[in-house]
């Protein structure tokens, strides 16, 4: 009888990670940086919204202040992520530049 190999792919079963080219890395980090910026702005806007709600709704002000602090913390984390992605994007650009130099024989 013939053994049939199933094409199942399971998480953590020795599948090798796909190595990205520097161009793919650059594109990925640009995209992630933009998403991080959007998330940061959104979290900041939500923090301001909750601050406003705390003033307008004194009965539930404590709840609104907690939500405001959480949103502000997320916004700060978003700024860190934006900075990280910017650094990674610069590294990918540098790698592309180095590869071009090697390819041209300089």
RACOR-V870440 format. One record per residue. N is the residue number from 1. SS is DSSP state (@ for helix, = for strand, . for the rest). PSI is psi in whole degrees, -180 to 180 (999 if undefined). OMEGA is omega as a letter, one per 40 degrees, with the letter a starting at -180 (none if undefined). Layout:
n = {N	N}
ss = {SS	SS}
psi = {PSI	PSI}
omega = {OMEGA	OMEGA}
This chain:
n = {1	2	3	4	5	6	7	8	9	10	11	12	13	14	15	16	17	18	19	20	21	22	23	24	25	26	27	28	29	30	31	32	33	34	35	36	37	38	39	40	41	42	43	44	45	46	47	48	49	50	51	52	53	54	55	56	57	58	59	60	61	62	63	64	65	66	67	68	69	70	71	72	73	74	75	76	77	78	79	80	81	82	83	84	85	86	87	88	89	90	91	92	93	94	95	96	97	98	99	100	101	102	103	104	105	106}
ss = {.	.	.	.	.	.	.	.	.	.	.	.	.	.	.	.	.	.	.	.	.	@	@	@	@	@	@	@	@	@	@	@	@	@	@	@	@	@	@	@	@	@	@	@	@	@	@	@	@	@	@	@	@	@	@	@	.	@	@	@	@	@	@	@	@	@	@	@	@	@	@	@	@	@	@	@	@	@	@	@	@	@	@	@	@	@	@	@	@	@	@	@	@	@	@	@	@	@	@	@	@	@	@	@	.	.}
psi = {146	136	129	127	126	145	35	137	119	151	135	32	45	13	130	142	139	123	129	146	161	-34	-40	-39	-43	-48	-42	-47	-31	-47	-47	-36	-42	-42	-40	-40	-43	-44	-39	-46	-41	-46	-40	-42	-40	-38	-44	-38	-46	-34	-43	-43	-37	-37	-39	-25	77	-24	-36	25	-38	-45	-42	-37	-38	-46	-37	-46	-40	-45	-39	-39	-41	-40	-42	-42	-36	-38	-42	-42	-41	-45	-41	-47	-36	-43	-45	-37	-42	-40	-40	-40	-42	-41	-41	-44	-43	-40	-37	-39	-43	-41	-31	-8	22	999}
omega = {a	i	a	i	i	a	a	i	a	i	i	i	i	i	i	i	i	i	a	i	i	i	i	i	i	a	a	a	i	a	a	i	i	i	i	i	i	i	a	i	i	i	i	i	i	i	i	i	a	i	i	a	i	i	a	a	a	i	a	a	a	i	i	i	i	i	i	a	i	i	i	i	i	i	i	i	i	i	i	i	i	i	i	a	i	i	i	i	i	i	i	i	i	i	i	a	i	i	i	i	i	a	a	i	i	none}
